[in-house]
Amino acid sequence: MTGPSIQPKNHLLSSLPADEHARLIPLLEIFALPQRMSLNEPGEEASHVYFPLTGVVSLVTRLADGSGVEAATIGNEGMVGLPALLENRLAPIEAVVEIPGDSLRIPSPRFSAELSRLPALSALLLDYTRVLFLYVAQSTACNRRHELTERCARWLLTSHDRTSRAKFALTHESLGEMLGVRRASVTVAAGKLRDEGLIEYSQGSIQIIDREALEARSCECYRVVRDLFDHLALKGFEGRKTSRSAS
């Protein structure tokens, strides 16, 4: 299904000035993101650019033994497929769907061809790339220095922001991979959050019960990263408002 009539809930797309929004939206198709689907493999050309609406995608670094650690989480604040901005569209890192949901997507070659006609989007994506780099750097420090329960709280809060749902599909095994620890360790950390009344979980799903307390339980990194993306969203909004005033 192409040319979706729905109002995009992706913040990057929503920040576009009206003329660029009207040009790009008819080129997008709605695409469901099944859990654990790999959107691209390292060293392969990314076939599509994705703008998540309700799904959550992890950028995962794989080691020689097949294990992986998440570098960043991408949801409705961003885009999957940044190599489309470059002449070499080979993906440097794997993108895996962690929480199923919907997205909008466009073939990478078509998206690359359109960027020259979308100056506001091009500028916004450069800012987004900078913020994503800072996010990855913060995650690296977080994984090295902060306690597992704090990191678990951070990841759940980030996922809540990306999906706007208090309950979402997520297994302990997947969460363990994202945090770079064994499944048993995640079970202990999630158990602490559950015993404190912050979350509930059943097989294959997690529900946030007390968002405010979960934020207090998280490490500082959640707020640092959230502020980065809030600033980006505000900048995009201001840019769109300026564009409207100029027209």
WOLINDA-V29719 format. One record per backbone hydrogen bond with DSSP energy under -1.0 kcal/mol. CO is the residue of the C=O (numbers start at 1). NH is the residue of the N-H. E is the energy in kcal/mol with one decimal. If there is no record, write none. Layout:
[[CO | NH | E] [CO | NH | E]]
//
This chain:
[[1 | 30 | -1.3] [10 | 14 | -2.5] [11 | 15 | -1.0] [13 | 16 | -1.4] [17 | 21 | -2.6] [18 | 22 | -2.5] [19 | 23 | -1.4] [20 | 24 | -2.5] [21 | 25 | -2.4] [24 | 27 | -1.9] [25 | 28 | -1.6] [28 | 3 | -1.6] [29 | 105 | -2.2] [31 | 103 | -1.5] [33 | 101 | -1.3] [34 | 37 | -1.8] [37 | 97 | -2.7] [40 | 95 | -1.5] [41 | 44 | -2.0] [44 | 91 | -3.1] [47 | 108 | -2.4] [49 | 106 | -1.8] [50 | 80 | -2.8] [51 | 104 | -2.0] [56 | 98 | -2.5] [56 | 99 | -1.8] [57 | 74 | -3.5] [58 | 96 | -2.8] [59 | 71 | -3.7] [59 | 72 | -1.0] [60 | 94 | -1.4] [61 | 69 | -1.8] [63 | 66 | -2.0] [67 | 63 | -3.0] [69 | 61 | -2.7] [72 | 59 | -2.6] [74 | 57 | -3.1] [75 | 78 | -1.9] [76 | 11 | -3.5] [80 | 50 | -2.9] [81 | 84 | -2.1] [82 | 85 | -2.6] [83 | 86 | -1.9] [89 | 46 | -1.8] [91 | 43 | -3.5] [94 | 60 | -2.8] [95 | 39 | -2.9] [96 | 58 | -3.4] [97 | 36 | -3.2] [99 | 56 | -2.5] [101 | 33 | -3.7] [102 | 53 | -2.8] [102 | 54 | -1.9] [102 | 55 | -1.5] [103 | 31 | -2.7] [104 | 51 | -3.6] [105 | 29 | -2.2] [106 | 49 | -2.9] [107 | 111 | -2.4] [108 | 112 | -2.8] [109 | 113 | -1.9] [110 | 114 | -1.6] [111 | 115 | -1.3] [114 | 117 | -2.1] [115 | 118 | -1.6] [118 | 122 | -2.4] [119 | 123 | -2.3] [120 | 124 | -2.3] [121 | 125 | -2.7] [122 | 126 | -1.5] [123 | 127 | -1.8] [124 | 128 | -2.5] [125 | 129 | -2.5] [126 | 130 | -1.8] [127 | 131 | -2.4] [128 | 132 | -2.8] [129 | 133 | -2.1] [130 | 134 | -2.0] [131 | 135 | -2.3] [132 | 136 | -2.5] [133 | 137 | -2.2] [134 | 138 | -2.4] [135 | 139 | -2.5] [136 | 140 | -2.1] [137 | 141 | -1.9] [138 | 142 | -2.5] [139 | 143 | -2.9] [140 | 144 | -1.2] [141 | 145 | -2.2] [142 | 146 | -2.4] [147 | 151 | -2.0] [148 | 152 | -2.7] [149 | 153 | -2.1] [150 | 154 | -2.2] [151 | 155 | -2.3] [152 | 156 | -2.2] [153 | 157 | -2.3] [154 | 158 | -2.4] [155 | 159 | -2.3] [156 | 160 | -2.2] [157 | 161 | -2.3] [158 | 162 | -2.0] [159 | 163 | -2.0] [160 | 164 | -2.4] [166 | 208 | -2.8] [168 | 206 | -2.3] [171 | 175 | -2.3] [172 | 176 | -2.5] [173 | 177 | -1.9] [174 | 178 | -2.3] [175 | 179 | -1.8] [176 | 181 | -2.6] [182 | 186 | -1.7] [183 | 187 | -2.3] [184 | 188 | -1.6] [185 | 189 | -2.3] [186 | 190 | -3.4] [187 | 191 | -1.9] [188 | 192 | -1.7] [189 | 193 | -1.7] [190 | 194 | -2.4] [191 | 195 | -2.8] [192 | 196 | -1.6] [193 | 198 | -2.6] [194 | 197 | -1.9] [198 | 209 | -2.8] [198 | 210 | -1.7] [200 | 207 | -3.4] [202 | 205 | -2.1] [204 | 170 | -1.2] [205 | 202 | -1.9] [206 | 168 | -2.3] [207 | 200 | -2.5] [210 | 214 | -2.0] [211 | 215 | -2.1] [212 | 216 | -1.7] [213 | 217 | -1.5] [214 | 218 | -1.1] [219 | 222 | -1.1] [220 | 224 | -2.0] [221 | 225 | -2.5] [222 | 226 | -2.5] [223 | 227 | -2.3] [224 | 228 | -1.6] [225 | 229 | -2.0] [226 | 230 | -2.5] [227 | 231 | -2.3] [228 | 232 | -1.7] [229 | 233 | -2.6] [230 | 234 | -2.3] [231 | 235 | -2.4] [232 | 236 | -2.4] [233 | 237 | -2.3] [234 | 238 | -2.7] [235 | 239 | -2.3] [236 | 240 | -2.1] [237 | 241 | -2.4] [238 | 242 | -2.5] [239 | 243 | -2.1] [240 | 244 | -2.0] [241 | 245 | -2.1] [242 | 246 | -2.3] [243 | 247 | -1.5]]
//
